[in-house]
Amino acid sequence: MAIAIRPATAEDVPQILAFIQALATYEREPDAVTATEADLLRDGFGPNPFYFCLIAEADNVPAGFALYFFNYSTWLGRPGLYLEDLFVPPEYRGLGIGKALLQRVAAIAVEKACQRLQWEVLDWNTPAIDFYQAMGAEFLDTWRNVRMTGEALLKLAGAESNSENSGAPSFHRPGVPRDRSSSVGWSDESVGDHAAGAPNPVMTQQLDGSK
């Protein structure tokens, strides 16, 4: 069976979403995915993409994907690469596709002068944990991920729900009377809605022991 890995294109968006949904089901969160094809197209294939994606193919059939984006280490003064998703359907496992995807992501990190490659794994996913440990990955058990979403995020941002704009946040600009404040929605120019590590849509802060 011929295995190939290539950069995703806009035409792959339906398949990318299908992989994301399959991964969510595997991770016991089948109803957690609210992303749409339009979201993925906008945030990954515009002039300033928020993420990048690789597609693995087995005999020209999609057989896995890796989705990643870049972050930055203030301690190292260098960029890093955050691997958001890595997934291979059960029927294609055991063929080395997962390792090939991870190797390609690592090669991209090196090419971009990144000092670190980071990702998360669920604590019950022992096959993946064993796989990563065998490759020399370090587990940062003393650090905890921190995430803020929904009303808590809006409250911290000083935003209030705008019922006339489908719940998009309305920000009050300091020094401007409230009746003149502008409404800022989650547009193409704002952060999207999916990821972890800093420049990501879910607004998640990835913390590790070596900033």
MARKEMAR-251194 format. One record per atom (N, C-alpha, C): atom name; residue in three letters; x, z, y. Coordinates in Angstrom, 3 decimals. Last residue first. Layout:
REM MARKEMAR-251194
> CA, ala, X, Z, Y
...
This chain:
REM MARKEMAR-251194
> N, lys, 8.748, 29.132, 27.831
> CA, lys, 8.198, 28.295, 28.883
> C, lys, 9.090, 27.139, 29.262
> N, ser, 8.787, 30.193, 25.162
> CA, ser, 9.964, 29.619, 25.819
> C, ser, 9.548, 28.656, 26.915
> N, gly, 6.555, 31.070, 23.778
> CA, gly, 7.597, 32.030, 24.079
> C, gly, 8.802, 31.458, 24.793
> N, asp, 3.625, 29.638, 25.341
> CA, asp, 4.551, 29.844, 24.245
> C, asp, 5.703, 30.709, 24.718
> N, leu, 0.337, 28.650, 26.025
> CA, leu, 1.428, 29.567, 26.314
> C, leu, 2.346, 29.629, 25.102
> N, gln, -1.684, 26.352, 27.461
> CA, gln, -0.920, 26.607, 26.256
> C, gln, 0.271, 27.472, 26.628
> N, gln, -4.729, 26.587, 28.905
> CA, gln, -3.326, 26.875, 29.185
> C, gln, -2.617, 27.194, 27.889
> N, thr, -7.190, 24.090, 29.263
> CA, thr, -6.612, 25.125, 28.441
> C, thr, -5.169, 25.339, 28.808
> N, met, -9.079, 22.240, 30.214
> CA, met, -8.486, 23.206, 31.120
> C, met, -7.900, 24.378, 30.350
> N, val, -9.896, 20.190, 28.780
> CA, val, -10.588, 21.435, 28.488
> C, val, -10.069, 22.547, 29.377
> N, pro, -8.218, 18.079, 29.702
> CA, pro, -9.588, 18.191, 30.151
> C, pro, -10.268, 19.506, 29.863
> N, asn, -4.837, 19.002, 30.598
> CA, asn, -5.834, 18.538, 29.685
> C, asn, -7.219, 18.893, 30.135
> N, pro, -2.166, 19.772, 31.313
> CA, pro, -2.831, 18.628, 31.927
> C, pro, -3.945, 18.111, 31.056
> N, ala, -2.203, 22.327, 29.445
> CA, ala, -2.053, 22.232, 30.899
> C, ala, -2.755, 21.017, 31.431
> N, gly, -2.943, 22.860, 26.786
> CA, gly, -1.550, 22.803, 27.146
> C, gly, -1.292, 22.610, 28.599
> N, ala, -5.452, 20.923, 25.325
> CA, ala, -4.856, 22.232, 25.492
> C, ala, -3.443, 22.049, 25.945
> N, ala, -8.634, 19.093, 25.428
> CA, ala, -7.248, 19.343, 25.110
> C, ala, -6.796, 20.736, 25.350
> N, his, -11.028, 17.487, 27.342
> CA, his, -10.594, 17.711, 25.978
> C, his, -9.099, 17.987, 25.903
> N, asp, -12.171, 16.310, 29.693
> CA, asp, -12.822, 17.404, 29.013
> C, asp, -12.325, 17.628, 27.603
> N, gly, -10.344, 15.512, 32.675
> CA, gly, -11.414, 15.204, 31.751
> C, gly, -11.968, 16.400, 31.019
> N, val, -9.834, 15.973, 36.149
> CA, val, -9.409, 16.224, 34.781
> C, val, -10.593, 16.045, 33.858
> N, ser, -10.906, 13.240, 38.296
> CA, ser, -10.674, 14.638, 37.961
> C, ser, -10.256, 14.769, 36.506
> N, glu, -11.554, 10.668, 38.739
> CA, glu, -10.324, 11.119, 39.364
> C, glu, -10.001, 12.561, 39.012
> N, asp, -13.968, 10.201, 37.626
> CA, asp, -12.826, 9.544, 36.991
> C, asp, -11.515, 10.073, 37.546
> N, ser, -15.382, 13.515, 38.173
> CA, ser, -15.351, 12.057, 38.263
> C, ser, -14.158, 11.504, 37.513
> N, trp, -17.252, 16.048, 38.331
> CA, trp, -16.182, 15.663, 37.411
> C, trp, -16.169, 14.139, 37.334
> N, gly, -17.899, 16.349, 41.902
> CA, gly, -18.257, 16.306, 40.499
> C, gly, -17.066, 15.964, 39.635
> N, val, -18.173, 18.196, 44.700
> CA, val, -17.174, 17.447, 43.946
> C, val, -17.554, 17.494, 42.485
> N, ser, -19.721, 18.341, 47.769
> CA, ser, -19.894, 18.479, 46.337
> C, ser, -18.888, 17.593, 45.630
> N, ser, -18.733, 20.136, 50.724
> CA, ser, -18.880, 18.902, 49.955
> C, ser, -19.042, 19.209, 48.481
> N, ser, -20.485, 22.066, 53.204
> CA, ser, -19.508, 21.944, 52.115
> C, ser, -19.794, 20.703, 51.295
> N, arg, -22.226, 22.636, 55.142
> CA, arg, -21.469, 21.405, 55.322
> C, arg, -20.467, 21.202, 54.196
> N, asp, -23.345, 25.047, 54.653
> CA, asp, -24.273, 23.916, 54.686
> C, asp, -23.564, 22.595, 54.943
> N, arg, -21.152, 26.754, 54.872
> CA, arg, -21.641, 26.380, 53.551
> C, arg, -22.588, 25.185, 53.583
> N, pro, -18.632, 25.736, 57.226
> CA, pro, -19.907, 26.389, 56.917
> C, pro, -20.473, 25.876, 55.601
> N, val, -15.239, 25.931, 56.453
> CA, val, -16.350, 25.010, 56.692
> C, val, -17.642, 25.729, 56.349
> N, gly, -13.306, 27.688, 55.716
> CA, gly, -13.334, 27.293, 57.121
> C, gly, -14.453, 26.338, 57.462
> N, pro, -12.886, 26.397, 52.425
> CA, pro, -12.640, 27.469, 53.389
> C, pro, -12.671, 26.935, 54.818
> N, arg, -15.495, 24.668, 50.867
> CA, arg, -14.187, 24.537, 51.492
> C, arg, -13.996, 25.642, 52.518
> N, his, -17.026, 25.259, 47.887
> CA, his, -17.096, 25.575, 49.297
> C, his, -15.704, 25.531, 49.893
> N, phe, -17.983, 22.893, 45.455
> CA, phe, -16.954, 23.770, 45.975
> C, phe, -17.125, 23.994, 47.472
> N, ser, -20.071, 22.575, 42.802
> CA, ser, -20.013, 22.347, 44.235
> C, ser, -19.065, 23.358, 44.838
> N, pro, -20.003, 21.029, 39.575
> CA, pro, -19.653, 22.115, 40.470
> C, pro, -19.622, 21.685, 41.928
> N, ala, -22.961, 19.603, 38.121
> CA, ala, -21.574, 19.443, 38.554
> C, ala, -21.245, 20.513, 39.569
> N, gly, -25.615, 19.724, 37.388
> CA, gly, -24.761, 20.846, 37.040
> C, gly, -23.321, 20.691, 37.444
> N, ser, -26.765, 17.371, 38.400
> CA, ser, -26.675, 17.595, 36.954
> C, ser, -25.680, 18.684, 36.596
> N, asn, -27.008, 17.649, 41.141
> CA, asn, -25.976, 16.756, 40.608
> C, asn, -25.681, 17.082, 39.156
> N, glu, -28.772, 19.500, 41.939
> CA, glu, -29.086, 18.124, 42.324
> C, glu, -28.087, 17.134, 41.748
> N, ser, -27.680, 21.898, 41.183
> CA, ser, -28.788, 21.380, 40.387
> C, ser, -29.130, 19.937, 40.728
> N, asn, -24.626, 22.942, 40.919
> CA, asn, -25.347, 22.068, 41.838
> C, asn, -26.468, 21.386, 41.065
> N, ser, -23.176, 26.130, 40.595
> CA, ser, -23.909, 25.038, 39.965
> C, ser, -24.717, 24.267, 40.992
> N, glu, -20.195, 26.673, 42.418
> CA, glu, -21.534, 27.092, 42.059
> C, glu, -22.274, 25.894, 41.506
> N, ala, -16.777, 27.837, 42.433
> CA, ala, -17.798, 26.786, 42.414
> C, ala, -19.135, 27.389, 42.069
> N, gly, -14.479, 29.235, 42.272
> CA, gly, -15.269, 29.395, 43.479
> C, gly, -16.354, 28.356, 43.579
> N, ala, -13.133, 29.147, 39.941
> CA, ala, -12.823, 28.081, 40.893
> C, ala, -13.585, 28.234, 42.204
> N, leu, -14.369, 31.202, 38.562
> CA, leu, -12.984, 31.379, 38.989
> C, leu, -12.604, 30.358, 40.057
> N, lys, -16.846, 29.937, 38.081
> CA, lys, -16.772, 31.157, 38.884
> C, lys, -15.371, 31.376, 39.419
> N, leu, -16.128, 27.824, 36.416
> CA, leu, -16.734, 27.549, 37.715
> C, leu, -16.636, 28.760, 38.638
> N, leu, -15.189, 29.297, 34.195
> CA, leu, -14.295, 28.398, 34.921
> C, leu, -14.834, 28.106, 36.321
> N, ala, -17.523, 30.607, 33.420
> CA, ala, -16.348, 31.396, 33.789
> C, ala, -15.362, 30.553, 34.590
> N, glu, -19.233, 28.489, 32.750
> CA, glu, -19.519, 29.293, 33.927
> C, glu, -18.321, 30.112, 34.379
> N, gly, -16.799, 26.460, 31.071
> CA, gly, -18.160, 26.729, 31.491
> C, gly, -18.286, 27.544, 32.759
> N, thr, -13.714, 28.137, 30.115
> CA, thr, -14.618, 26.991, 30.208
> C, thr, -15.934, 27.422, 30.849
> N, met, -10.423, 28.930, 29.352
> CA, met, -11.561, 29.262, 30.205
> C, met, -12.418, 28.017, 30.379
> N, arg, -8.068, 30.307, 27.124
> CA, arg, -8.940, 29.194, 27.488
> C, arg, -10.078, 29.703, 28.359
> N, val, -4.939, 30.928, 25.732
> CA, val, -5.935, 31.380, 26.697
> C, val, -6.749, 30.177, 27.154
> N, asn, -3.238, 31.904, 22.787
> CA, asn, -3.796, 30.837, 23.614
> C, asn, -4.867, 31.417, 24.526
> N, arg, -0.622, 34.279, 22.601
> CA, arg, -2.028, 33.948, 22.373
> C, arg, -2.458, 32.827, 23.314
> N, trp, 2.386, 35.073, 20.837
> CA, trp, 1.710, 34.524, 22.005
> C, trp, 0.278, 34.134, 21.654
> N, thr, 3.506, 35.779, 18.469
> CA, thr, 3.350, 36.843, 19.465
> C, thr, 2.647, 36.368, 20.736
> N, asp, 3.802, 33.495, 16.893
> CA, asp, 2.739, 34.435, 16.564
> C, asp, 2.522, 35.509, 17.616
> N, leu, 4.678, 30.625, 16.892
> CA, leu, 4.775, 31.580, 17.994
> C, leu, 3.669, 32.627, 17.866
> N, phe, 6.600, 29.099, 14.464
> CA, phe, 5.274, 29.616, 14.757
> C, phe, 5.388, 30.755, 15.764
> N, glu, 8.445, 26.099, 14.273
> CA, glu, 8.450, 27.523, 14.607
> C, glu, 7.040, 27.963, 14.976
> N, ala, 9.216, 23.731, 11.691
> CA, ala, 8.442, 24.135, 12.865
> C, ala, 8.478, 25.647, 13.026
> N, gly, 10.510, 22.644, 9.486
> CA, gly, 11.292, 23.423, 10.438
> C, gly, 10.548, 23.833, 11.688
> N, met, 9.081, 21.465, 7.534
> CA, met, 9.766, 20.563, 8.454
> C, met, 10.557, 21.307, 9.518
> N, ala, 7.869, 23.555, 6.286
> CA, ala, 8.867, 22.810, 5.519
> C, ala, 9.665, 21.860, 6.395
> N, gln, 5.985, 24.252, 8.183
> CA, gln, 7.122, 25.134, 7.954
> C, gln, 8.241, 24.403, 7.220
> N, tyr, 4.154, 22.160, 7.872
> CA, tyr, 4.911, 22.286, 9.113
> C, tyr, 6.133, 23.178, 8.944
> N, phe, 3.194, 22.701, 5.269
> CA, phe, 3.757, 21.391, 5.594
> C, phe, 4.643, 21.485, 6.835
> N, asp, 2.103, 25.238, 5.558
> CA, asp, 3.240, 25.041, 4.640
> C, asp, 3.967, 23.736, 4.956
> N, ile, 0.030, 24.582, 7.333
> CA, ile, 1.062, 25.552, 7.716
> C, ile, 2.303, 25.375, 6.848
> N, ala, -1.512, 22.841, 5.792
> CA, ala, -0.853, 22.336, 6.999
> C, ala, 0.266, 23.267, 7.431
> N, pro, -2.367, 24.598, 3.753
> CA, pro, -1.620, 23.380, 3.420
> C, pro, -0.859, 22.826, 4.616
> N, thr, -3.713, 26.688, 5.276
> CA, thr, -2.411, 26.930, 4.640
> C, thr, -1.685, 25.654, 4.206
> N, asn, -5.569, 27.253, 7.559
> CA, asn, -5.175, 25.936, 7.040
> C, asn, -3.786, 26.030, 6.409
> N, trp, -6.160, 29.569, 8.805
> CA, trp, -6.591, 29.444, 7.415
> C, trp, -6.143, 28.132, 6.768
> N, asp, -5.296, 29.312, 11.428
> CA, asp, -4.582, 30.252, 10.561
> C, asp, -4.998, 30.173, 9.099
> N, leu, -4.879, 25.968, 12.631
> CA, leu, -5.751, 27.099, 12.311
> C, leu, -5.095, 28.002, 11.283
> N, val, -2.340, 25.031, 14.876
> CA, val, -2.885, 24.904, 13.529
> C, val, -3.733, 26.148, 13.263
> N, glu, -1.085, 23.067, 17.614
> CA, glu, -1.727, 24.254, 17.065
> C, glu, -2.196, 23.960, 15.650
> N, trp, 2.081, 21.962, 18.986
> CA, trp, 0.715, 21.741, 18.532
> C, trp, 0.181, 23.055, 17.993
> N, gln, 4.878, 20.407, 20.647
> CA, gln, 4.017, 21.551, 20.347
> C, gln, 2.669, 21.099, 19.805
> N, leu, 8.155, 19.678, 21.112
> CA, leu, 6.933, 19.103, 20.564
> C, leu, 6.089, 20.286, 20.115
> N, arg, 10.534, 19.691, 23.795
> CA, arg, 9.699, 20.368, 22.805
> C, arg, 8.549, 19.475, 22.360
> N, gln, 11.859, 18.160, 25.571
> CA, gln, 12.633, 19.194, 24.898
> C, gln, 11.846, 19.886, 23.798
> N, cys, 11.757, 14.659, 26.070
> CA, cys, 11.047, 15.927, 25.943
> C, cys, 11.907, 16.924, 25.163
> N, ala, 12.639, 12.072, 26.553
> CA, ala, 13.504, 13.199, 26.933
> C, ala, 12.761, 14.531, 26.930
> N, lys, 11.201, 10.103, 25.414
> CA, lys, 10.785, 10.527, 26.757
> C, lys, 11.577, 11.727, 27.257
> N, glu, 12.310, 9.948, 22.878
> CA, glu, 12.471, 8.808, 23.788
> C, glu, 12.153, 9.190, 25.232
> N, val, 11.357, 12.347, 21.822
> CA, val, 12.796, 12.175, 22.046
> C, val, 13.047, 11.047, 23.036
> N, ala, 8.623, 11.740, 21.677
> CA, ala, 9.089, 12.895, 22.444
> C, ala, 10.567, 12.762, 22.778
> N, ile, 8.691, 9.603, 19.914
> CA, ile, 8.247, 9.371, 21.287
> C, ile, 8.718, 10.512, 22.182
> N, ala, 9.479, 10.950, 17.612
> CA, ala, 10.353, 9.916, 18.166
> C, ala, 9.992, 9.606, 19.612
> N, ala, 7.239, 12.555, 17.187
> CA, ala, 8.525, 13.187, 17.486
> C, ala, 9.488, 12.176, 18.113
> N, val, 5.392, 10.554, 16.556
> CA, val, 5.177, 11.375, 17.747
> C, val, 6.484, 12.046, 18.155
> N, arg, 6.555, 9.667, 14.169
> CA, arg, 6.454, 8.749, 15.301
> C, arg, 6.234, 9.513, 16.607
> N, gln, 6.286, 11.974, 12.593
> CA, gln, 7.623, 11.450, 12.889
> C, gln, 7.592, 10.500, 14.079
> N, leu, 3.513, 12.116, 12.424
> CA, leu, 4.249, 13.185, 13.102
> C, leu, 5.660, 12.736, 13.462
> N, leu, 3.002, 9.775, 10.957
> CA, leu, 2.451, 9.942, 12.299
> C, leu, 3.227, 10.989, 13.081
> N, ala, 4.346, 10.404, 8.588
> CA, ala, 4.756, 9.235, 9.358
> C, ala, 4.238, 9.314, 10.792
> N, lys, 2.881, 12.607, 7.684
> CA, lys, 4.287, 12.785, 8.053
> C, lys, 4.772, 11.625, 8.914
> N, gly, 0.435, 11.308, 7.185
> CA, gly, 0.528, 12.408, 8.138
> C, gly, 1.955, 12.628, 8.606
> N, ile, 1.173, 9.461, 5.192
> CA, ile, 0.693, 8.988, 6.491
> C, ile, 0.799, 10.078, 7.546
> N, gly, 1.868, 9.931, 2.585
> CA, gly, 2.908, 10.094, 3.604
> C, gly, 2.476, 9.689, 4.992
> N, leu, -0.140, 9.931, 0.809
> CA, leu, 0.573, 8.665, 0.965
> C, leu, 1.693, 8.751, 2.007
> N, gly, -1.697, 12.128, 0.803
> CA, gly, -0.756, 11.991, -0.305
> C, gly, 0.048, 10.710, -0.242
> N, arg, -4.814, 10.768, 2.013
> CA, arg, -3.788, 11.799, 1.949
> C, arg, -2.915, 11.620, 0.714
> N, tyr, -6.925, 9.099, 2.139
> CA, tyr, -5.616, 8.524, 2.444
> C, tyr, -4.499, 9.574, 2.423
> N, glu, -9.210, 10.518, 1.667
> CA, glu, -8.912, 9.411, 0.758
> C, glu, -7.549, 8.771, 1.008
> N, pro, -9.326, 12.368, 3.836
> CA, pro, -8.945, 12.794, 2.474
> C, pro, -8.528, 11.649, 1.557
> N, pro, -7.820, 11.047, 6.863
> CA, pro, -8.969, 11.262, 5.978
> C, pro, -8.523, 11.596, 4.560
> N, val, -5.711, 12.765, 8.968
> CA, val, -5.720, 11.713, 7.947
> C, val, -6.912, 11.995, 7.032
> N, phe, -4.807, 13.711, 12.247
> CA, phe, -5.789, 13.715, 11.162
> C, phe, -5.631, 12.500, 10.269
> N, leu, -4.066, 15.581, 14.970
> CA, leu, -3.421, 14.794, 13.914
> C, leu, -4.354, 14.860, 12.715
> N, asp, -4.311, 16.284, 18.437
> CA, asp, -4.965, 16.033, 17.153
> C, asp, -4.059, 15.214, 16.240
> N, glu, -2.339, 17.044, 20.382
> CA, glu, -3.688, 17.613, 20.382
> C, glu, -4.359, 17.466, 19.025
> N, leu, 0.817, 17.774, 20.958
> CA, leu, 0.043, 17.028, 19.972
> C, leu, -1.325, 17.689, 19.841
> N, tyr, 2.643, 17.530, 23.853
> CA, tyr, 1.653, 18.352, 23.150
> C, tyr, 0.810, 17.458, 22.243
> N, leu, 5.943, 17.468, 24.886
> CA, leu, 4.844, 16.677, 24.337
> C, leu, 3.925, 17.600, 23.555
> N, gly, 7.568, 18.140, 28.034
> CA, gly, 7.312, 18.392, 26.626
> C, gly, 6.166, 17.510, 26.177
> N, pro, 10.204, 17.775, 30.515
> CA, pro, 8.862, 17.548, 29.958
> C, pro, 8.794, 17.943, 28.492
> N, arg, 12.150, 20.448, 32.006
> CA, arg, 12.035, 19.181, 31.289
> C, arg, 10.613, 19.015, 30.763
> N, gly, 12.880, 22.983, 32.735
> CA, gly, 12.941, 21.926, 33.738
> C, gly, 12.879, 20.556, 33.111
> N, leu, 12.730, 25.199, 31.172
> CA, leu, 13.718, 24.180, 30.797
> C, leu, 13.886, 23.120, 31.879
> N, trp, 10.770, 26.626, 32.525
> CA, trp, 12.037, 27.278, 32.168
> C, trp, 13.121, 26.261, 31.857
> N, thr, 8.664, 24.899, 32.767
> CA, thr, 9.314, 25.364, 33.997
> C, thr, 10.640, 26.043, 33.696
> N, ser, 7.861, 22.136, 30.953
> CA, ser, 8.433, 23.472, 30.826
> C, ser, 9.138, 23.849, 32.116
> N, tyr, 4.866, 20.261, 30.707
> CA, tyr, 6.144, 20.490, 31.379
> C, tyr, 6.580, 21.936, 31.206
> N, asn, 3.271, 17.672, 28.747
> CA, asn, 3.219, 18.856, 29.595
> C, asn, 4.606, 19.078, 30.194
> N, phe, 1.456, 14.783, 27.636
> CA, phe, 2.703, 15.420, 28.066
> C, phe, 2.419, 16.664, 28.914
> N, phe, -0.455, 14.268, 24.600
> CA, phe, -0.232, 14.120, 26.034
> C, phe, 1.018, 14.905, 26.403
> N, tyr, -2.038, 12.670, 21.715
> CA, tyr, -1.092, 13.571, 22.377
> C, tyr, -1.072, 13.336, 23.884
> N, leu, -3.214, 12.093, 18.506
> CA, leu, -3.550, 12.032, 19.926
> C, leu, -2.706, 13.073, 20.653
> N, ala, -3.103, 10.133, 15.665
> CA, ala, -2.456, 11.237, 16.377
> C, ala, -2.747, 11.040, 17.853
> N, phe, -4.886, 9.209, 12.653
> CA, phe, -4.535, 9.066, 14.064
> C, phe, -3.803, 10.299, 14.556
> N, gly, -5.773, 7.114, 9.824
> CA, gly, -5.352, 8.343, 10.459
> C, gly, -5.021, 8.108, 11.918
> N, ala, -6.371, 4.607, 8.907
> CA, ala, -6.164, 5.653, 7.904
> C, ala, -5.667, 6.961, 8.516
> N, pro, -7.860, 1.448, 9.230
> CA, pro, -7.530, 2.712, 9.893
> C, pro, -7.484, 3.871, 8.896
> N, val, -6.313, -1.127, 7.364
> CA, val, -7.522, -0.316, 7.513
> C, val, -7.133, 1.007, 8.180
> N, asn, -4.029, -2.542, 6.706
> CA, asn, -4.799, -2.981, 7.868
> C, asn, -6.129, -2.248, 8.058
> N, asp, -2.921, -0.954, 4.672
> CA, asp, -3.400, -2.312, 4.371
> C, asp, -4.393, -2.779, 5.433
> N, ala, -3.564, 1.592, 6.707
> CA, ala, -3.156, 1.354, 5.324
> C, ala, -3.769, 0.025, 4.902
> N, glu, -2.512, 2.716, 9.898
> CA, glu, -3.288, 1.788, 9.090
> C, glu, -2.688, 1.672, 7.696
> N, ala, -2.815, 5.017, 12.549
> CA, ala, -2.150, 4.664, 11.288
> C, ala, -3.078, 3.735, 10.505
> N, ile, -2.546, 4.991, 16.006
> CA, ile, -3.413, 4.713, 14.866
> C, ile, -2.551, 4.353, 13.660
> N, leu, -2.023, 7.207, 18.704
> CA, leu, -1.456, 6.333, 17.682
> C, leu, -2.467, 6.176, 16.551
> N, cys, -2.527, 7.742, 22.201
> CA, cys, -2.997, 7.815, 20.823
> C, cys, -2.273, 6.801, 19.939
> N, phe, -2.609, 9.871, 25.079
> CA, phe, -2.116, 8.685, 24.387
> C, phe, -2.460, 8.845, 22.908
> N, tyr, -4.337, 10.986, 28.080
> CA, tyr, -3.826, 11.143, 26.717
> C, tyr, -3.348, 9.794, 26.193
> N, phe, -4.964, 10.318, 30.620
> CA, phe, -4.749, 11.731, 30.366
> C, phe, -4.193, 11.971, 28.964
> N, pro, -3.767, 7.418, 32.409
> CA, pro, -4.360, 8.058, 31.225
> C, pro, -3.999, 9.538, 31.103
> N, asn, -4.320, 5.729, 34.918
> CA, asn, -3.581, 6.987, 34.802
> C, asn, -4.134, 7.791, 33.630
> N, pro, -5.873, 3.454, 34.475
> CA, pro, -4.560, 3.308, 35.125
> C, pro, -3.694, 4.558, 35.031
> N, gly, -7.316, 4.072, 31.176
> CA, gly, -7.382, 3.696, 32.574
> C, gly, -5.982, 3.582, 33.160
> N, phe, -7.526, 5.072, 28.641
> CA, phe, -7.154, 3.665, 28.798
> C, phe, -7.348, 3.156, 30.217
> N, gly, -8.374, 7.703, 28.458
> CA, gly, -7.191, 7.295, 27.705
> C, gly, -6.706, 5.889, 27.979
> N, asp, -10.630, 8.192, 29.944
> CA, asp, -9.511, 9.116, 30.078
> C, asp, -8.252, 8.690, 29.334
> N, arg, -12.470, 6.077, 29.345
> CA, arg, -12.096, 6.401, 30.724
> C, arg, -10.778, 7.180, 30.796
> N, leu, -12.653, 6.252, 26.543
> CA, leu, -12.217, 5.012, 27.181
> C, leu, -11.707, 5.288, 28.590
> N, leu, -13.641, 8.826, 26.193
> CA, leu, -12.334, 8.467, 25.634
> C, leu, -11.779, 7.202, 26.280
> N, asp, -16.135, 8.596, 27.493
> CA, asp, -15.141, 9.589, 27.914
> C, asp, -13.746, 9.174, 27.457
> N, ala, -17.391, 6.601, 25.977
> CA, ala, -17.124, 6.361, 27.398
> C, ala, -16.076, 7.333, 27.929
> N, glu, -17.682, 7.876, 23.550
> CA, glu, -16.775, 6.730, 23.638
> C, glu, -16.424, 6.438, 25.089
> N, thr, -17.686, 11.432, 24.248
> CA, thr, -18.335, 10.153, 23.973
> C, thr, -17.281, 9.036, 24.006
> N, ala, -17.550, 14.853, 23.206
> CA, ala, -16.915, 13.663, 23.787
> C, ala, -17.679, 12.412, 23.373
> N, thr, -18.419, 16.987, 21.864
> CA, thr, -19.369, 16.427, 22.833
> C, thr, -18.799, 15.183, 23.512
> N, val, -17.993, 18.672, 18.925
> CA, val, -17.555, 17.483, 19.666
> C, val, -18.672, 16.976, 20.571
> N, ala, -19.101, 20.711, 17.426
> CA, ala, -18.338, 21.060, 18.630
> C, ala, -17.983, 19.853, 19.488
> N, asp, -20.312, 20.498, 15.011
> CA, asp, -21.154, 20.259, 16.190
> C, asp, -20.410, 20.498, 17.498
> N, pro, -18.406, 21.145, 13.051
> CA, pro, -18.967, 19.776, 13.105
> C, pro, -19.781, 19.475, 14.349
> N, glu, -16.170, 22.932, 12.502
> CA, glu, -16.858, 22.901, 13.791
> C, glu, -17.525, 21.525, 13.977
> N, arg, -14.380, 22.993, 10.393
> CA, arg, -15.583, 23.817, 10.317
> C, arg, -16.312, 23.947, 11.655
> N, glu, -12.408, 21.138, 10.337
> CA, glu, -12.062, 22.425, 10.923
> C, glu, -13.280, 23.334, 11.082
> N, tyr, -13.789, 18.931, 9.380
> CA, tyr, -12.782, 19.561, 8.514
> C, tyr, -12.431, 20.961, 9.018
> N, thr, -15.235, 18.355, 11.704
> CA, thr, -15.934, 18.759, 10.487
> C, thr, -14.984, 19.466, 9.532
> N, ala, -13.151, 17.591, 13.375
> CA, ala, -13.969, 18.751, 13.729
> C, ala, -14.739, 19.267, 12.516
> N, leu, -12.308, 15.282, 12.025
> CA, leu, -11.407, 16.429, 12.130
> C, leu, -12.189, 17.695, 12.471
> N, ala, -14.527, 13.649, 12.451
> CA, ala, -14.160, 14.014, 11.086
> C, ala, -13.232, 15.225, 11.076
> N, gln, -14.416, 13.374, 15.226
> CA, gln, -15.576, 14.021, 14.611
> C, gln, -15.273, 14.461, 13.180
> N, ile, -11.994, 11.992, 15.454
> CA, ile, -12.163, 13.298, 16.111
> C, ile, -13.322, 14.062, 15.472
> N, phe, -12.610, 9.625, 14.071
> CA, phe, -11.569, 10.515, 13.560
> C, phe, -11.715, 11.918, 14.156
> N, ala, -14.556, 8.616, 15.830
> CA, ala, -14.920, 8.910, 14.442
> C, ala, -13.892, 9.844, 13.809
> N, leu, -13.022, 8.203, 18.107
> CA, leu, -14.092, 9.198, 18.138
> C, leu, -14.519, 9.581, 16.727
> N, ile, -11.381, 6.147, 17.118
> CA, ile, -10.788, 7.407, 17.571
> C, ile, -11.845, 8.506, 17.581
> N, gln, -13.275, 4.143, 16.679
> CA, gln, -12.579, 4.719, 15.539
> C, gln, -11.934, 6.054, 15.910
> N, pro, -14.066, 3.570, 19.342
> CA, pro, -15.051, 4.040, 18.358
> C, pro, -14.387, 4.702, 17.144
> N, val, -11.431, 2.795, 20.435
> CA, val, -12.149, 3.995, 20.873
> C, val, -13.220, 4.451, 19.879
> N, asp, -10.038, 0.501, 19.959
> CA, asp, -10.010, 1.527, 18.915
> C, asp, -10.850, 2.744, 19.258
> N, glu, -10.023, -1.044, 22.186
> CA, glu, -10.929, -1.449, 21.118
> C, glu, -10.996, -0.417, 19.987
> N, ala, -7.963, 0.003, 23.664
> CA, ala, -9.332, 0.338, 24.060
> C, ala, -10.331, -0.017, 22.963
> N, thr, -5.541, 0.941, 21.154
> CA, thr, -6.020, 0.121, 22.268
> C, thr, -7.453, 0.542, 22.596
> N, ala, -2.774, 2.922, 19.967
> CA, ala, -4.197, 2.610, 20.037
> C, ala, -4.489, 1.731, 21.248
> N, pro, 0.277, 1.787, 18.562
> CA, pro, -0.441, 2.420, 19.674
> C, pro, -1.908, 2.013, 19.651
> N, arg, 0.654, 2.113, 14.952
> CA, arg, 0.671, 1.335, 16.199
> C, arg, -0.013, 2.132, 17.303
> N, ile, 1.963, 2.025, 11.745
> CA, ile, 1.520, 2.883, 12.845
> C, ile, 1.681, 2.111, 14.143
> N, ala, 1.255, 1.193, 8.355
> CA, ala, 1.746, 0.806, 9.681
> C, ala, 1.179, 1.766, 10.711
> N, ile, 1.787, 0.722, 4.947
> CA, ile, 1.432, 1.677, 5.994
> C, ile, 2.060, 1.222, 7.307
> N, ala, 0.630, -0.953, 2.139
> CA, ala, 1.430, -1.074, 3.349
> C, ala, 0.894, -0.135, 4.426
> N, met, 0.841, 0.000, -1.197
> CA, met, 0.000, 0.000, 0.000
> C, met, 0.876, 0.000, 1.247
